[in-house]
Amino acid sequence: MTPFHRIFWASLCLLFWAGCASQQQTAAVSETPVATVLTPTVDSLALHQQDSLRRIQAATLLAEADSLLAVEMRTAKLKAPEKLARVRALAKLAERQAKTAPDDLKATLTEALEHISELLENEDLERDSVFCRTAYRLIQLYDEHVKPISETDTDSPALAVYERFFGSADRTDIDDDLFIGMFLPKTQIPLELNSEVKKFIGHYSRGKLKGIFQRYLERAEIYFPVMKKIIAEENMPPEIIYLTLVESGVNPHARSRANAVGAWQFVKATGRLYGMEGNKWFDERRDVFKETRAAMRLLRDLYDLYKDWYLALAAYNAGGGRINRAKRLTKGSHDFWTLRKYFRRETSQYVPRYIAATIIALNPERFGFKPLHFQPPFEFDEVIVPDCTPLQTIADYAKVSLDTLLFLNPELIKGITPPAMRNYALKTPKGMGEKISEAVAQIPVSERLYFVAYKARRDDNLKTIAKRYSVSADALKSFNELANWNVAKGTVVMIPTTASVFHTVNYSLRDLSDDSLERRYRRYRKRRYAFKGKRRRKSPTAAVSIAAPHHAKSFTLKK
């Protein structure tokens, strides 16, 4: 039986149980005065049915998300040998460039570290001495020739690899004097101050990581006021906001080695399940408002599933499948500290890291950081802008700062409004909406570009698409930034067209969203259960999922 069949039968059972409960309540009502009992009984029944439906929907979403994550992990493993070979070649090239072509070194090191960051999803590689020496050397070259590690940010693959190898707090000494007389506020998510948490507090507040964590806190001064409002609207614990310090350093542009994006680090598939769309030109996971709301709904679903905040956080990092397996091995334990020995190292450290980051953010001066001074929540006007309009052009015509437009619209990956989207709601500085709207209307038609969107089907390639629309295949390849002529099913291809044709079509965000990974997953799932025979009767792990955003030998980096 597939996971989706199990969800279907579980849904029927819940609805049957809800129906039985309603019959019992109806019988109880018939024996009591209608005036005093009838109305509350109907209200409670409606609430009960709504709650049952919401739980079924949440379980379906979490199961779908976990299955998608599992497929991505399998796909990554299949590509690992190819990436390892590429890393070895890039490492040799980087050694030569460090001596003869330093201007080209940054691109080489960045590509190599991106591959290493993705490969480190497989923890077995950390025991490969050759791989580790290569990674250490590449980090050292980056630190010496490109940028000091202490100055890098969460969107840098160098920092991701550095934290993976040197992010363990096992050898950190605990300074108990720091915790004497410290008062922890009562919170909905418990803040347990044990030795593991104390080690991570010391880890974050010393050495290179102290400067990096200070930058995280400074970004929190900007984004936390906006996030707090959404968290309150979603009726979630206020202290959940500090999870962004661990996930991304409160950076909307952050990208993890698992290709999770945004301040709350959603992978693409799970982002779509929770209402965030995207393609090569826009990615709503970078939108602080939309991603925060999606994260709250996912975390609430996880908490409803496990009834424990520590397990909900662990599932947010690793996926529910791993949590469920650990629970089975411990005969149903709900204690994170008991289960953590069955998790991967990253997940076993995830909750202690969260608690440590929360305690530091609540008491920054005690641990040597600057006090937090939160800015007022940034406000904006929305202006409807045509498709494929560069923000630089809008800034020039409206005489506004390009940096301000980029800050308010981090979801625009390439600094232009999405091609083929006729009316895009652009965020602009508060009070300047009318001025910018007038400036956009003055942009000459000659500076406009028009596109239609085509979602690739099976066996499509750029040449067949170009022939169908009578355009140049080379132009399609260049504008869509494709490496070859092949196009995965579900990929959105932008095709240049005329104004008259453009005005005959209209797309929603979902129409323009690249769903190639989701479609490949569905095809894989269908094949997977088609040939298993009797093995289909086994009971696989129940699902949940999400992304994650850390042994180490030491070596000397440039100070």
Order of alpha helices (4+ residues) and beta strands (2+ residues): alpha-alpha-alpha-alpha-alpha-alpha-alpha-alpha-alpha-alpha-alpha-alpha-alpha-alpha-alpha-beta-alpha-alpha-beta-alpha-beta-alpha-alpha-beta-alpha-alpha
